[in-house]
Amino acid sequence: MDSAKRTVCRRITLDHAPARFALRVLPLFLLVAASPCRALDALAVKRQVDGMLDRDYPRWEALYRTVHQHPELGFEETATAQRLAKEMRALGFQVSAGVGRTGLVAMYHNGPGPTVMVRTELDALPMRENTGLAYASDVHLQSKDRDTYVAHSCGHDIHMAAWVGTAATLVQLRAQWRGTLMFIAQPAEEKGRGAQAMLDDGLFARFGKPDYGFALHVGPDAYGHVFYKAGAVTSNSDALEVVFQGRGGHGAMPAATIDPILIAARFVVDVQSVISREKDPAAFGVVSIGAFNAGTAGNIIPDRAQLRGTIRSHDPQVRDKLLDGVRRTALASAQMAGAPVPQITLGERGSRAVINDAALAERTGVVFAQAFGADAERQREPSAASEDYSAFVAAGVPSFYFGIGGLDPQWLQHARQTGERIPVNHSPDFAPVPQPSIRTGVEAMTLAVMNVMPPPS
């Protein structure tokens, strides 16, 4: 057994031990023996999974195409949840709907052992797709309250297909493991509130608290690769909203007004000095304004301007500095123009960094390295993206959150050499290649789960 495995799986031996010592240590020995610690033959399991995927993969890609073409926004994912519930019931899972408003919980009991949670997201983004795919979304929501297109531009459609594929694979391999599968389909990840909504709805009180939790995310990296690390793996995310109040009037008579557009524009520029002049340049931190709403006509100076954005960081002290800097800059921008104190909302609808359990990350990394070789890459730094899976970590679930690549490696190499733009998550052009991205997700997640499940006694 190599050193990495020894750090995770410590064995107690009773051979030649004095009887008194053996009696004292026996309960501990039984606990360790009953734990899910085992040397998984990763290559053998991967070959089994690949054989199943050779037969079943068309089903998972068909599911992916369906959910891609019919996306739904957070807390509105009723049709998506119904489709996943149908798939999971067909596999023999006990499915409960409406957890956290539109979430699903699917349970599969297979004897005594740990409970392992596997999470997927359900929701899409309020944006127009520009991928040109034959099954691209043309969903357009129009009402008196909103007018928006909807698209799966973050990869949650890939996640859902891999989630169901993993469930099917584990059911077929059930003779090789013992325990309980807790597959959850979470709403409203993009809103940063879906995980907490499920917890607030009694997720763990009703279905039991899992011993381990797993989740994955596809990104703009080479397909066939998996990415992982211990510790912080995503960023802190804080929502930003500032409403500047002015005094409206005619565009030809600005001296009679207090122009909130000018105030807001000054803020958009000046707030970047918090990043460039107050934050340590070696520490990650971002303040981005994504929405600027003001005015109704070109010759009218409005009464108000609303800004919305995001604040990202890895370090808690950097986070505090950015939040304070944004607040000070907003107040100063308004004061400079003689405007009222602005309405400032910071930190709501955000999420903390996802922290991978160190031992679980090391243990799973060993299996990934065995199964994927050089295509299993250990990340050095956390991602700039954020993820509300952190709510499950904060609730005390030892977790492992990892990434998979979704783009053609040859095209990526060409794009990097020529300077061609590479679409990333939340881009209207982001389109992970389903084969082999879904396949890699099923392989990696199946290995991760089976690695913590004990074999039959």
GITA-V856861 format. One record per backbone hydrogen bond with DSSP energy under -1.0 kcal/mol. NH is the residue of the N-H (numbers start at 0). CO is the residue of the C=O. Records with the same first field share a line. If there is no record, write none. Layout:
NH: CO ; CO
//
This chain:
5: 1
6: 2
8: 4
16: 13
21: 17
22: 18
23: 19
24: 20
25: 21
28: 24
29: 25
30: 26
31: 27
32: 28
33: 29
39: 37
41: 39
44: 40
45: 41
46: 42
47: 43
48: 44
49: 45
50: 46
51: 47
52: 48
53: 49
55: 51
56: 52
58: 55
60: 56
61: 57
62: 58
63: 59
64: 60
65: 61
66: 62
67: 63
68: 64
69: 65
75: 72
77: 75
80: 76
81: 77
82: 78
83: 79
84: 80
85: 81
86: 82
87: 83
88: 84
89: 85
91: 88
92: 87
93: 106
95: 104
98: 102
100: 97
101: 99
102: 98
103: 184
104: 95
105: 182
106: 93
107: 180
109: 178
115: 179
116: 211
117: 181
118: 213
119: 183
121: 185
123: 71
124: 150
126: 124
129: 427
135: 132
140: 147
142: 145
147: 140
149: 138
150: 124
152: 150
158: 154
159: 155
160: 156
161: 157
162: 158
163: 159
164: 160
165: 161
166: 162
167: 163
168: 164
169: 165
170: 166
171: 167
172: 168
173: 170
175: 172
177: 453
178: 109
179: 113
180: 107
181: 115
182: 105
183: 117
184: 103
185: 119
191: 188
192: 187
193: 187
196: 192
197: 193
198: 194
199: 195
200: 196
201: 198
202: 197
205: 201
206: 202
207: 203
210: 114
211: 114
212: 397
213: 116
214: 399
216: 401
218: 403
220: 218
222: 406
224: 221
225: 374
226: 402
227: 376
230: 355
232: 353
234: 384
235: 312
236: 350
237: 310
239: 308
240: 344
241: 306
242: 342
243: 304
245: 302
246: 257
248: 300
250: 298
252: 249
255: 252
256: 253
257: 246
262: 258
263: 259
264: 260
265: 261
266: 262
267: 263
268: 264
269: 265
270: 266
271: 268
272: 269
273: 270
275: 271
276: 272
278: 273
282: 279
285: 311
287: 309
289: 307
290: 307
292: 305
299: 296
300: 248
304: 243
305: 292
306: 241
307: 290
308: 239
309: 287
310: 237
311: 285
312: 235
318: 314
319: 315
320: 316
321: 317
322: 318
323: 319
324: 320
325: 321
326: 322
327: 323
328: 324
329: 325
330: 326
331: 327
332: 328
333: 329
334: 330
335: 331
337: 334
338: 333
342: 242
344: 240
346: 238
350: 236
355: 230
356: 398
360: 356
361: 357
362: 358
363: 359
364: 360
365: 361
366: 362
367: 363
368: 364
369: 365
370: 366
371: 367
372: 368
374: 371
375: 372
376: 225
378: 227
382: 232
389: 386
390: 387
391: 388
392: 388
393: 389
394: 390
395: 392
396: 391
399: 212
401: 214
402: 226
403: 216
404: 224
405: 218 ; 220
406: 220
411: 407
412: 408
413: 409
414: 410
415: 411
416: 412
417: 413
418: 414
419: 414
425: 152
426: 423
429: 426
432: 405
436: 432
437: 433
439: 435
440: 436
441: 437
442: 438
443: 439
444: 440
445: 441
446: 442
447: 443
448: 444
449: 445
450: 446
451: 448
//
